[in-house]
């Protein structure tokens, strides 16, 4: 079937098809690029260029809030990393936090571990504030490592994460997480799919623009942390990783995504929480990488409209003399088909449980992501862990904190 037939009978339908094809092919292209980076480029080309004997002193700072069944195993995993020159600081907002007794029991008798009570933040995200208090209580390490309390790092995680810092041109490194679902609700698949798609975006951003950093596993030299004014920026922002990536880009520094530091997790959120999480990630993009958000929005709204046009095209073609393709029906089909072709690329990055179910749900999952991104057009407020942060557009500074 020729392009002239598929493109419909107007410039509008032709433009719809071109946009759908371009975006769909781009999704496939970045998937191939990331799979190549993870499977070949990093291990065979990039990693050998680092100094394997690099052994700086490290402070691992883990902000904590609340307790669940996974907290103690995560703490134990951090304490058991295979590295001989580190301290670990767990930071909470209040001594009444339910994580406190779990942390105290886990670190008892561990001379390189401590608990810090940060107090409530007033001008930044609570997570930022906890980490900054951890920094203040660290023993002047060579490298700061920032990590989440809901991951379970492998023994080699710390060595691998700091390894690229052996080269002076690398200012920050990052890992990521990979969510597994042996079973799960639609909402949990929603969380898993966007998390994995976010990994593709972060990896691509790291390779191309040094912008991809994930706060669950980040490292940078103390010298760079201080020289680049990271603490001052974190004191006024609502997110750690994207604001740090903003600093890295502005100062023309380099970040490195480290595939061996992708940590597996079974933690997935139900639908309401996963959708709110996705929207929050997109708000971070809006506030701290505004130019990328501005570039993304026309594409997002175009794809949303194209996807929504599928049902009207079917209905109108069934009750009129105009065919489905004349009405522009090829555009939503083309995007969906290309997006489905991109989905199998995820298996080259990590295990996908119940893959057939994932593929069947993927078109609707993608629509949920587009919807969440579109919603960020109408607000400058982020709600995170029950705290409402109102932000100044373009600067990303916190105007008010409401608990």
Buried (B, 14 or more C-beta within 10 A) or exposed (E): EEEEEBBBBEEEBBBBBBBBBBBBBEBBEBBEBBBEBBEEBBEEEBBEEBEEEBBBBBBBBBBBBEBEEBBBEBBEBBBEBEBEEBBBBBBBBBEEBBBBEBBEEBBEEEEBBBBBBBBEBEBBBBBBBBBBBBBEBBEEBBBBBBBBBBBBBBEBBBBBBBBBBBBEEBBBBBBBBBBBBEEBBBBBBBBBBBBBBBBBBBBBBBBEBBBBBBBBBBBBBBEBBEEBEBBEBBBBBBBBBBBBBBBBBEEEBBBBBBBBBBBEBBBBBBBEBBBBBBBBBBBBBBBBBBEBBEEBBEBBBBBBEBBEBBEEBEEBBEEEEEEBBBBBBBBBBBBBBBBBBBBEBBEEBBEBBBEEBBBEBBBEBBBBBBBBBBBBEEBBEBBBEEBEBBBEEEEBBBEEBEE
